Amino acid sequence: MLAEQILNGIVLGSMYALVALGYTLVFGVLDKLNFAHGETFMLGGFVAVAASALGAPIWLAFPCAIVLCGALGLLVEWVSFRKFQSADAQITAALSSLAVGLIVIDLVQKSFGSEPVSLELPLAVRTATVNIAGTELAWIKIAILAVALTLMAALHALVQYTRVGRNIRAVAESPLSAALLGVNVRQVNQQTFVIASALAGMAGLMLALRTGYAASDIGFTFGIKALAIMAIGGMGDLRGAMAGGILVGVIEALAVQYGLGKLGEVVVWIVMILVLLIRPAGLFQSSTRQRA
Amino acid sequence: MIQDHLFFTGINILLAWSVYIILLSGSLSFANGAFMAIGAYSAGVLSVKFAWPMALALAAAALATGVLGALIATPALRTRGVYLILLTTGVTFCVQVLLENFDYIGGVGGLGGMSGATVWHVYGAVVLVGVLLWWLSRSHLQRMLDAVREDEQVAAALGINTVYLKVVCFALGAALAALAGGLYSHYMSFIRPENFGVLVSVYVVLYVVFGGVNNLWGALLGAVVLTLLPELIRGLASWRPLVFGLLIVILLLVCPEGLLPWRSATLKSRVNDD
């Protein structure tokens, strides 16, 4: 029972981590908060709903979520961040993306209604189990965890070992020096938004598969917690976002296990407040990479 | 109906000003919905459970929330910009969950039984606060706040106690939001934690951004326009978040300083220089 709750926590945490990675990627590169990110995540769930309503196989929802959420990310970059590049415009960009998020929520609610929409899945997908080390585990949880971990590994490889990743790291270090060295900063910003938004879309899609419904308010419940996780892990720190996400997921699952329920919801905020006050660089931030 | 709209407009003006006061020192607060909730609940408890007269309950609630605001602000204001946005968002969520789990004040079910506030009370408060803010905008203090907002290090070098000013502004903003919350609870007569979600804080900040952050008329205009516009134009009410979001996005692209961008103190100083 305890082991299962911990697995649930890790599965939940891996989705927190995917969303937090998007926040932290954008913050690392542009030094700005993308408040539309939670809504991009929410949209991913509704892609799954739309796909199953149209009778498409569920695997088809994955590329659709990547394309749609990636496009939303490009739009947000264009509307809310392109014009507000300077350090003084931090708050302006945050508010503008927040407004874009409100628009996305309203459009989704007008199309699907404001109540959570349930997602019809074949029974076999929901109830299939695998036997690992003597415990029966739901197949879908293992699959989701595997996809999430693969995505995180892919992101790590992308950022560390490819040309795109090198450019992203260069712009994160200093947009000006990167531009002087011939990096197309605008293109890097766009790539960052597409990557972050595609990850969020996948996370939203998998959360819908896991819970069996998509809700239009998860941007402000689930999504915004990922924002706190980003701060806990250190703003701009990829490993911090992954570790922080899984940590918070497990803490929340354990809070449910021990009957603390609602209190588990605030733990993440209390930890974030303490981290920001005591160690603003984040729990996991190494001393070599400081970000004021 | 008309009375309700007027009432909510007045409350939103007070809330917008509570964000504006904090912005004067360069800090953006997403916790004003939470301060409103604390004010609404503490004033409500005082008048329902202890039978205090409304005016006294409101004053006590505003004072207590102001002190709480100062306590929160003192460590929180060490951080700036996006960090403060995150911190104040965190405060909002913590207050929300606290209210839902505190049975003495009704928990999720809510608190009822307050009465006595009318539209006149609210507009009395609007006029009073407006006059105080207008006086502030022509005072020496406004110049100091301008200096702190534009460049904290230079302001500190000029001998301005920046931390003190920022904490005072934050406390005053919290107190004003609490006053608005107290009036709200005594008009509605029944409040629930869900009335004060994070979206309340978000909307109030957007009122100020829409009208303009540099003078007190901007916050007033933003609150009035964005509260009344969806009600005045038939059929717009159901599209409120969409219209609201589009207006903000377009406005920020066209004139990032808001609808009323001028800065009263700066205008005056230019005249004096000539």
HADDOCK unambig.tbl for C-alpha pairs under 7 A between the chains (distance, minus, plus):
assign (segid A and resid 91 and name CA) (segid B and resid 81 and name CA) 6.85 0.50 0.50
assign (segid A and resid 91 and name CA) (segid B and resid 82 and name CA) 6.92 0.50 0.50
assign (segid A and resid 96 and name CA) (segid B and resid 248 and name CA) 6.84 0.50 0.50
assign (segid A and resid 96 and name CA) (segid B and resid 249 and name CA) 5.41 0.50 0.50
assign (segid A and resid 96 and name CA) (segid B and resid 252 and name CA) 6.83 0.50 0.50
assign (segid A and resid 99 and name CA) (segid B and resid 245 and name CA) 4.39 0.50 0.50
assign (segid A and resid 99 and name CA) (segid B and resid 248 and name CA) 6.32 0.50 0.50
assign (segid A and resid 99 and name CA) (segid B and resid 249 and name CA) 6.18 0.50 0.50
assign (segid A and resid 100 and name CA) (segid B and resid 245 and name CA) 6.02 0.50 0.50
assign (segid A and resid 100 and name CA) (segid B and resid 249 and name CA) 6.86 0.50 0.50
assign (segid A and resid 102 and name CA) (segid B and resid 241 and name CA) 5.99 0.50 0.50
assign (segid A and resid 102 and name CA) (segid B and resid 242 and name CA) 6.65 0.50 0.50
assign (segid A and resid 102 and name CA) (segid B and resid 245 and name CA) 5.76 0.50 0.50
assign (segid A and resid 103 and name CA) (segid B and resid 241 and name CA) 6.29 0.50 0.50
assign (segid A and resid 103 and name CA) (segid B and resid 242 and name CA) 4.63 0.50 0.50
assign (segid A and resid 103 and name CA) (segid B and resid 245 and name CA) 5.40 0.50 0.50
assign (segid A and resid 103 and name CA) (segid B and resid 246 and name CA) 6.96 0.50 0.50
assign (segid A and resid 106 and name CA) (segid B and resid 241 and name CA) 6.08 0.50 0.50
assign (segid A and resid 106 and name CA) (segid B and resid 242 and name CA) 5.79 0.50 0.50
assign (segid A and resid 266 and name CA) (segid B and resid 93 and name CA) 7.00 0.50 0.50
assign (segid A and resid 266 and name CA) (segid B and resid 94 and name CA) 5.78 0.50 0.50
assign (segid A and resid 266 and name CA) (segid B and resid 97 and name CA) 6.99 0.50 0.50
assign (segid A and resid 269 and name CA) (segid B and resid 90 and name CA) 5.12 0.50 0.50
assign (segid A and resid 269 and name CA) (segid B and resid 94 and name CA) 6.91 0.50 0.50
assign (segid A and resid 273 and name CA) (segid B and resid 87 and name CA) 5.85 0.50 0.50
assign (segid A and resid 273 and name CA) (segid B and resid 90 and name CA) 6.78 0.50 0.50
assign (segid A and resid 277 and name CA) (segid B and resid 75 and name CA) 6.87 0.50 0.50
assign (segid A and resid 277 and name CA) (segid B and resid 76 and name CA) 6.76 0.50 0.50
